[in-house]
Amino acid sequence: MKKDLHPEFVICTVTCACGNTFENKAAQDTVKIDICNECHPFFTGSERMVDTAGRIEKFNARYAKK
């Protein structure tokens, strides 16, 4: 087998956009992520409402039966 084919795994620091940090193993020293278990709505139990009222009204106005 070839030597040094796979990258070496090191303990890296994972940083979330919300500010939460934790350690994991990866081939890189630092990893930045957008969502973690501290800020994801599924794990926090809070849901974010997306304001789609304007989109729905716009759709209905465009395709309303005349």
SEVOMI-755475 format. One record per residue: residue number from 1; chain; x, y, z of N, C-alpha, C, O in turn. Coordinates in nm, 3 decimals. Layout:
// residues N
  seq  mol     n.xx     n.yy     n.zz    ca.xx    ca.yy    ca.zz     c.xx     c.yy     c.zz     o.xx     o.yy     o.zz
  NUM    A        X        Y        Z        X        Y        Z        X        Y        Z        X        Y        Z
...
This chain:
// residues 66
  seq  mol     n.xx     n.yy     n.zz    ca.xx    ca.yy    ca.zz     c.xx     c.yy     c.zz     o.xx     o.yy     o.zz
    1    A    0.082   -0.118    0.000    0.000    0.000    0.000    0.087    0.125    0.000    0.201    0.124    0.046
    2    A    0.032    0.233   -0.053    0.104    0.359   -0.055    0.103    0.421    0.084    0.002    0.416    0.154
    3    A    0.214    0.479    0.121    0.223    0.549    0.249    0.181    0.694    0.229    0.195    0.750    0.121
    4    A    0.130    0.754    0.336    0.087    0.894    0.338   -0.019    0.924    0.231   -0.020    1.033    0.173
    5    A   -0.106    0.828    0.206   -0.213    0.848    0.109   -0.329    0.926    0.169   -0.386    1.014    0.104
    6    A   -0.365    0.895    0.292   -0.477    0.961    0.358   -0.428    1.074    0.448   -0.320    1.065    0.505
    7    A   -0.506    1.180    0.460   -0.465    1.291    0.547   -0.470    1.248    0.694   -0.548    1.160    0.732
    8    A   -0.389    1.311    0.774   -0.386    1.281    0.916   -0.497    1.357    0.987   -0.514    1.477    0.965
    9    A   -0.573    1.287    1.072   -0.681    1.350    1.147   -0.625    1.411    1.274   -0.551    1.347    1.349
   10    A   -0.662    1.536    1.297   -0.619    1.608    1.417   -0.743    1.660    1.487   -0.851    1.668    1.428
   11    A   -0.729    1.696    1.613   -0.840    1.756    1.686   -0.853    1.901    1.640   -0.759    1.980    1.650
   12    A   -0.972    1.934    1.588   -0.993    2.068    1.534   -1.100    2.140    1.615   -1.177    2.076    1.688
   13    A   -1.104    2.270    1.602   -1.204    2.353    1.668   -1.312    2.387    1.566   -1.284    2.445    1.462
   14    A   -1.436    2.350    1.597   -1.550    2.380    1.511   -1.620    2.502    1.568   -1.657    2.504    1.685
   15    A   -1.638    2.606    1.486   -1.700    2.730    1.529   -1.828    2.752    1.449   -1.828    2.749    1.326
   16    A   -1.937    2.773    1.521   -2.067    2.798    1.458   -2.089    2.947    1.442   -2.023    3.028    1.507
   17    A   -2.182    2.984    1.353   -2.214    3.125    1.332   -2.277    3.188    1.455   -2.271    3.309    1.473
   18    A   -2.339    3.105    1.542   -2.402    3.158    1.663   -2.300    3.184    1.774   -2.333    3.245    1.875
   19    A   -2.176    3.139    1.756   -2.071    3.161    1.854   -2.034    3.037    1.933   -1.936    3.040    2.008
   20    A   -2.109    2.929    1.919   -2.080    2.804    1.989   -1.955    2.740    1.929   -1.939    2.737    1.807
   21    A   -1.868    2.687    2.014   -1.749    2.617    1.967   -1.739    2.482    2.036   -1.778    2.468    2.152
   22    A   -1.688    2.385    1.963   -1.662    2.253    2.020   -1.549    2.189    1.942   -1.509    2.239    1.837
   23    A   -1.499    2.078    1.994   -1.386    2.011    1.931   -1.432    1.883    1.864   -1.524    1.816    1.911
   24    A   -1.367    1.851    1.753   -1.398    1.732    1.676   -1.271    1.690    1.605   -1.172    1.763    1.607
   25    A   -1.272    1.574    1.542   -1.157    1.531    1.465   -1.183    1.559    1.317   -1.290    1.528    1.266
   26    A   -1.084    1.617    1.250   -1.094    1.646    1.108   -0.954    1.659    1.050   -0.855    1.656    1.123
   27    A   -0.948    1.672    0.921   -0.819    1.688    0.854   -0.772    1.833    0.858   -0.659    1.862    0.818
   28    A   -0.857    1.925    0.904   -0.823    2.067    0.910   -0.809    2.109    1.056   -0.856    2.039    1.146
   29    A   -0.746    2.223    1.079   -0.729    2.274    1.215   -0.856    2.341    1.266   -0.893    2.323    1.382
   30    A   -0.924    2.417    1.180   -1.046    2.487    1.220   -1.152    2.465    1.114   -1.123    2.456    0.995
   31    A   -1.277    2.457    1.160   -1.391    2.440    1.070   -1.498    2.539    1.112   -1.527    2.552    1.231
   32    A   -1.557    2.611    1.016   -1.666    2.705    1.045   -1.794    2.648    0.984   -1.796    2.607    0.868
   33    A   -1.903    2.647    1.066   -2.031    2.595    1.020   -2.139    2.701    1.040   -2.120    2.796    1.116
   34    A   -2.251    2.684    0.972   -2.361    2.780    0.980   -2.458    2.747    1.093   -2.504    2.838    1.162
   35    A   -2.489    2.620    1.113   -2.589    2.578    1.211   -2.533    2.463    1.293   -2.473    2.370    1.239
   36    A   -2.554    2.470    1.426   -2.512    2.362    1.515   -2.633    2.318    1.599   -2.744    2.367    1.579
   37    A   -2.610    2.227    1.691   -2.720    2.178    1.774   -2.767    2.281    1.876   -2.874    2.264    1.934
   38    A   -2.691    2.385    1.900   -2.732    2.489    1.994   -2.825    2.592    1.930   -2.902    2.656    2.001
   39    A   -2.820    2.608    1.799   -2.902    2.710    1.735   -3.000    2.655    1.631   -3.078    2.731    1.576
   40    A   -2.998    2.525    1.604   -3.091    2.467    1.507   -3.231    2.458    1.569   -3.244    2.414    1.683
   41    A   -3.335    2.500    1.495   -3.471    2.501    1.551   -3.520    2.364    1.597   -3.601    2.356    1.689
   42    A   -3.475    2.256    1.535   -3.518    2.123    1.577   -3.471    2.091    1.719   -3.546    2.034    1.798
   43    A   -3.348    2.127    1.750   -3.292    2.096    1.881   -3.332    2.197    1.988   -3.342    2.162    2.105
   44    A   -3.356    2.322    1.949   -3.391    2.424    2.047   -3.540    2.424    2.079   -3.580    2.475    2.184
   45    A   -3.622    2.368    1.991   -3.766    2.365    2.013   -3.836    2.491    1.970   -3.958    2.501    1.985
   46    A   -3.764    2.585    1.917   -3.827    2.709    1.869   -3.830    2.706    1.717   -3.733    2.668    1.652
   47    A   -3.942    2.747    1.664   -3.955    2.752    1.519   -3.956    2.896    1.473   -4.010    2.984    1.541
   48    A   -3.898    2.920    1.361   -3.896    3.055    1.305   -4.004    3.062    1.197   -4.012    2.977    1.109
   49    A   -4.085    3.164    1.208   -4.190    3.183    1.108   -4.134    3.262    0.991   -4.075    3.368    1.010
   50    A   -4.153    3.210    0.873   -4.109    3.279    0.753   -4.229    3.358    0.701   -4.337    3.302    0.681
   51    A   -4.208    3.485    0.680   -4.317    3.571    0.635   -4.340    3.548    0.485   -4.269    3.604    0.401
   52    A   -4.440    3.465    0.454   -4.472    3.438    0.315   -4.604    3.499    0.274   -4.653    3.472    0.164
   53    A   -4.662    3.582    0.359   -4.791    3.642    0.327   -4.782    3.725    0.200   -4.872    3.719    0.116
   54    A   -4.679    3.800    0.184   -4.663    3.881    0.064   -4.649    3.795   -0.060   -4.701    3.831   -0.165
   55    A   -4.580    3.684   -0.049   -4.563    3.596   -0.163   -4.694    3.530   -0.203   -4.725    3.519   -0.321
   56    A   -4.770    3.487   -0.104   -4.897    3.420   -0.132   -4.995    3.518   -0.196   -5.062    3.483   -0.293
   57    A   -5.003    3.638   -0.143   -5.091    3.738   -0.202   -5.049    3.773   -0.344   -5.134    3.793   -0.431
   58    A   -4.922    3.781   -0.367   -4.871    3.810   -0.500   -4.907    3.697   -0.597   -4.945    3.723   -0.711
   59    A   -4.893    3.573   -0.551   -4.928    3.457   -0.633   -5.076    3.456   -0.665   -5.115    3.436   -0.780
   60    A   -5.160    3.477   -0.563   -5.304    3.477   -0.583   -5.348    3.590   -0.676   -5.438    3.570   -0.757
   61    A   -5.288    3.705   -0.664   -5.322    3.817   -0.751   -5.283    3.787   -0.896   -5.353    3.827   -0.989
   62    A   -5.172    3.719   -0.914   -5.125    3.690   -1.049   -5.211    3.584   -1.118   -5.243    3.596   -1.236
   63    A   -5.248    3.480   -1.043   -5.319    3.367   -1.103   -5.465    3.358   -1.061   -5.524    3.250   -1.070
   64    A   -5.523    3.466   -1.017   -5.664    3.466   -0.978   -5.751    3.450   -1.102   -5.721    3.502   -1.209
   65    A   -5.859    3.377   -1.083   -5.954    3.358   -1.195   -6.027    3.489   -1.219   -6.072    3.556   -1.126
   66    A   -6.038    3.522   -1.342   -6.102    3.649   -1.379   -6.240    3.624   -1.432   -6.310    3.719   -1.469
